[in-house]
């Protein structure tokens, strides 16, 4: 299927965002390594001060924190407050330092370190997402003929998309602090239990290194990736919300599409009803889906746009051309308005939809339910019609797939959705089951002979031709 202009723009946006993500991940990874070395050094000092034979004397950790250590904690708190005043409220109560023992003092210091890591993550990820939001909203504006930098003079536009509470009532900053608190608790529990067990320095830091490395990196990378998908999708659909009504989920198309995204991608939704995590990207952590704008009738849309914008039909046509890119998007979406199944637009639709069918995983189940048929039979028909090399080509002496057929593509579409199923759609299922059975029982017969015999009993082609003839007559009468 040839990608539309907007789909290609989204692919470019995703590639640019992924390059930025890699740079950000490298920066954060280097920062995590530096911070872990600081923690390791701090643990080492405790073993030197309070240990014997590479084992901590636990009773010494229960003694009150020394004045010098208490002063170091105070200084650590002051540095954090001065550098990140907006996060100062996250620190424990200052007066509690006077009641700490040595173990608690170490744990307090670990928590302060994690708060600083969280503050750095917040700053770095916010800057990254602001850039993606501005990139997405301007790219969509360019598609609509508003210019490449339409929103550049409005930096506040990014506030609509960055650090908003779209998942479980939390924004990404809250999730960072949640992850920070989680890791601090893990580390402090590991430290306390390791000391109590009498772990050696090497064993304890090995456990902390695994915890620090895996948890901090994975949480940060997942947030960067998933939040990036949300920001890019929301910012790039924003300019479309005024003049368009429908969208459809667009999967990555790399052969690794999950069942959640594949299922949602089969439906069309109202833009005003989009819900990230439900019917709009991201549908799950690590999701990288996007969307396509859907229009039932481009001519009607252009008329409405021109009427709404002081009769500027020229601009409407320009926008339409950009989005369609010489390909009728409604044809690619639903095959609507096709009356000649041998026309170029019908062939384009058939080629596109055959590819779509091969990517579906629930279509056989839906068709079986809609028709009251055996699901395994429908799966066999799907493999026979769309997936397998079921046709022997006498000219080349090789087996190949059937050529894409617009009528069959649309029949499969209606059978799957269960909407407006036609009599010849049902005939298709009976024809193919009978044809496959004839081939199995008569392997010496050619496809042409088997097809002709099946058509005598279940004439799908005649039913399809009658249907499209009626559509053509109806279309001519409307002119």
N, C-alpha and C positions, 0 to 999 in steps of 0.2 A: 504494500500500500504506500502510495506516495504521501509523504508527510505534508500537512498544510503549513502555511507560513507561520502561523502561531505555534504549531508544534515544534517547528525547527527553532524558533526563537526561544522556546522553553528549554529545548535541549542545550542551546548555547548558554542560557542562564544557569542551568544546572552544572554545566562544565565549569563555568566561571566560579560558581559557588563552591564546587568541589576543590578547585585549586586553592581558594581562600581557606577552606576547611583544613586542607593538608598543611598549609603554612601555620594556621592557628594550632593545630594538633602538635606540630613540631615545637612551637614556642612553649606550649603548656607542658609537653613531655619533658623538655629541658628544665623547666621550672620545677616540676614535680621531683625530678632527679636531684636538683639542688636542695630542695626542702627535705628530701629524705636523708640526704647526707648530713644535714644539720641535726635531724632527729637521731640518727645513728651516733653522731658525735656526743649528743647529750646523754644517750643511754650508756655510752662508753665511759663517760665521766662518772656516772652513778656507780658503775661496777668498780671503777678505780677508787672512789671515795668510800663506798659502803660494802665492798665485796672482799672475799678472801678465796683464794684458789679458783678464781673465775666464777664464783657463785655469790649472789647478793645475800647479805645477812638481813633477813626480813625484819628482825626486831629493830634494827637500826633505822629502817624505813618508817617505822611507827613513831619515831621521835619527832619533835616539833621542828618545823622548817627553820633553818638558820637565818640570822638577820641578813647575811649577804645574799642568800638565795631568795629571800623575801624581797629584797631590794631589786634584784634582777627581774623578778616577776613584775614588780611595780613599773620598772622601766619598760618592760615589754608591753605592758598595758598602755603606758603613755605614748609609746611610739605608734601603736595601733590606732589610738584615739586621734592622734595628730594627723596621721596619714589617711585614715578612713573615718572621719567624724560621723558620717552618715550610718556607719555600722557599729558605733561605739556602744549602743544599747544592747548589742548581742553579747557583750562580755559579762561574765559573772560579776556579782557584787564585789566591789573593791575591798570592803571591810572583811570579807571572808578569808582573805589571804592570811590574816593574823591567826587564824585557827587551823591552818593547814599543817599536816605532818609532811615528811619528806616525800613519801609516795604520792600524796595528793598534790604536792607542789609540782612534781614532774607531770602528773596528769593535767594539772591546770595549764602548765606551759604547752603541753601537746594540744590542748583545746585552743589556746591562743594562736598557735601556729596554724591550725586548721581554719580558724577564722580568717587569718590573713590570706591563706590559699583561696578561700571562698571569695574574698574581696577581689583578689586578682582575677579569678575566673569570671566574676560578675563584670568587671571592667572590660576584659578581653572579649567575652562573648557578646556583650552589649554592643561594642564597637563593630564586631563582625556582623551581627544581625542588622544593625542600622544600615550598614553598607548593602546588605542583600535586599533589604526592604526598599531602599532608594533605587536599586538596580531593577527590581521587579516592577515597581509601580511606573517607572519611566519607560521600561520596555513595553508594557501594555499601552501606555499613552502614545508611544511611537507607532504602534500597530494601528491605533485609532486616528492617526494623522495629526496628533497634537504636538509633535516634535520630540526629539530625543531626550531633552532635559526639561520637560514640562513641569515637573515637581521639584526641580533643583532649588528654586527660590522659596520653597516651603519645607524646610527641614523638619518641621513639626509633624509632617505627614507620617513619619516613621513611628510616631507614638501610637498610631492606630493599630500597629502590627507587632511592635517589639515589646516584650515583657508584659503581655496581657494574659489574663487568666483564662486560658482556653481548654486546659486539661485538668479535670477534677477540681476546678475552682482555684488552681494555683498557677502563678506565673513562673517563668523559668528561674527568677531570682529566688523565689521561695523554695523551688526544688533544689537549687544549689545549696542553700543553707540547710535544707533537710539532708542532703547527701553529706555535707560537711559535718553535721551533728552525728550522723550515722557512722562515718569513718572515725571521728574522734572517740566515740563510744567503743567501737571495735578495737582501736589501738590501745585505749586505756584499759580495756578488759584484758587484752592480750598481755599488756605489760604487767598488770597486777597478778594475773594468773601465772605468768612466766616466773616472776619473782617468787611467788608462793611455792611453786614446784621446785625451785632451785635450778631453773634453766641456766645454762651457760650463756655467756654473751653471744657467742656465735649462733646458737640455736634460736635465741630470742630475736636477734636482728634478722635472721633468715625468715622467720615467721612474719615479722613486721614489714619486711621488704615486699613479701608476696602480697600482704594485705594492702599496704600503701600503694604499691604499683598497680595491682589489678583493679581494686575498687575505685581509686581516684581517677585513673585513666578511663576505665570503662564507663563510669557514671558521666564524666565530662564529655567523652566522645559521643555517647548516646544522646546526650542533651543537645550538643552542637548539631548533630545530624538531624534529629527529629524536629528541633525548634527551627532549624534552617528550612526544612520542608514546609512547616507551618507559615513562617514569615514570607517565604517566596510565593506560596500559593495565595495567601491572603492579599499581599501587596499587588500581585499581578492580576488578580481578579477585580480589585477595587475599581479601576477605571471602566470596567465593563458593566458595573452594576446599574448605571443610569439608563443605558439604552438596550440592554440584553436581559433575557429572562431565564434562559436554560443553560445548563452545563452538563458535562459528562466527565467522569473520572478517566484520566489517561494514564495507563500503567507504563512502566519503564520499557517493557518489551524486550527484556534481555533473557527471556526463558526461565526466569526465577521468580515470576509473579506469584505471590501467595494466594491462597484460596479466598481470603478476606477481600483483597483488592480486586481479584478477578471477578468475583461475584458482584461487587458494587459497580464495577465498570460496565456491567451489562445494562444498567439503568440510566435514565436521564432525570435530572433534578432541577428544581427551581433555585436560582441563585440566592434568592432571599431566604430559602430554607436550608442553606448549607450548614453543616455542623462538622467541624473538624473532629476526627475520630469516629464519626458515624457514616457520613456520606461525602466527606471532603477531606483532602489531605491535611495532615498525615493520618492514616487510618490505624496506625500502630507504631510502636517505637522502631526506628530505623527505616521508616517508610520514605520512599522518594517518588511517589506518584505526583502527577500534576492534573491539569484539567483541559478540556476543550470547550469552546463556546458552541452551543447548538442553536440552530435557527430552523424553524419548520418551513419557512418560505422567505427566501432572501429578497425577492421582489417586494413582498408586503412589508418586510422589515425596512427596506430602503425608503419606501413611501412614508412609513411612520416616522422614520428618522428625519426625512426631509421636512415633513409637516411640523415636527417638534422643534427643529432647528432652522426656522425661517426659510423653509424651502431649499435648503442646501443639499440638493440631491447629488451634486457632483462630489461632495465630500462623502456622502453615504456610499456612493459607488466606489470611491477610492478605498474606504474601509472594507467594503465587501470584497473587493479584489484582493486586498492584502490577506484577509482571513481565509478566503477560498483558494487563493493562489492558482487560479484557473481550474480548480477542482470544486465542483458543487458539493459543499460540505453536507448539505441535507441528503444528497444522494449517498455520500459516503457513510452517513449516519444511519439512515433508515431506508434508502432506496425510494423515498417518496417521489411521486410524479413520473416514475418510469412507466411508459406505455409501450415502448419498443424494446424488447429484451435482447435485441441484437445491435442496439445503438452503442456508441463509444462510452456513454455515461453508464449504461447498463453493464458493460464489460468491466469498467473501473470499479463499480460497486461490487460485482461478483468476485473479482480478484481480491478486493479488500476484505469482503465478508468471509470468503473461504479461509483467509489467513486468521480472521477473528475466530471463526468456528474452531480451528485447530488449537487455539489457545484456551478455549472454554473447557471447564472441568465439570460443570453442573448442568450443562444443556441436556444431556441424555436423560438425566433424572427428571428434569422439568418436563421434557417432552413426554416421557413415560407417564408422568402424573397427569398431564393435560389430556392425554389420549386414553388413559387406562391401559397402557401397554406394558410389556415386560421391559425393564430398563436394560437388561443385557441385549435384547434384540435391537434396541435403539442404539446402543453402543456399537454393535456390529454394523449397523447401517452407516453410522458416522464414519467408522474406519473405512468402510467400503467406498463411500462417496467422496470423502474429503482427505483422508489421511494415507491410506495404502495405495500402492501402485496396482490398481485393480484392472487396468485396461492394457491389453496387449496391442502394441502398435506394429502392424504388419509392415509398414514402410521402413521403420528403423530396426525391427526385430527385437524391440525391448519393451518391458513393462513400464507403464507410467501412470500418473494420477489422471483422473477425469479432468477435462477442461472446466474452469469455473463457469457456472450457469446461473444467470441472474434469477430466473424463475425458481430454481432450487434453493438458491441463497435466501430469497425472500420467504419461501415456504418454511424453511428451517427457522428463520427468524420469528415468524408468526407462531409456529408450533412451540418454540421455546418460551416466548413471552405469554402465550395463551390468549393473545389479543386478536380478535377478528380472524380466527382460523377459517380458511376457505375449504370447500369440499375437495379441491384438487390437492391441497396440502395433506389431507388425510390419505388421499390416493397415493401420494408419493411414498409413504411408509409401507403400504401394502405392496406397491409395485417393487420396491427395492428388496423387501423380504422375499417376495416370490422369485425375483430375478436371481438373488443370491442362492436360493434353494435350487433353482434350475441349473445353475452353474455347478453346484456341488454334485448334483445327480447326473449331470451330462457334461463332463469336463471336455469332451471332444467337440462340443458346439462352440461356434464363435460368439463373441459378444453381441454382434448384430443379430444373430439368430435368437439368442436368449432374450435380448431386449424386445425384439418384435413379438415373441411369444408372450412375454410378460405384459406387454402393452395391450394385447388382445383382451386380457382379463382385467388389468388395471391400467387404463390409458391416462397416465399423468399428463403427457404432453398435450393431448387434446383439451383436457380440462384447463391447463395453464393458458393455452392459446385463446380459449373462449373468454377467460378472465381478463387477459390483457387487451383483447379486442373490445370488450365492454368498457374498459378504462379509457381506451383511445376514443371511442365514440362519445363518452361522457365529457372528455376533455375538449373535443371539437365542438360540442354543443354549448360549452361554457364560453367559447370565444366570441 
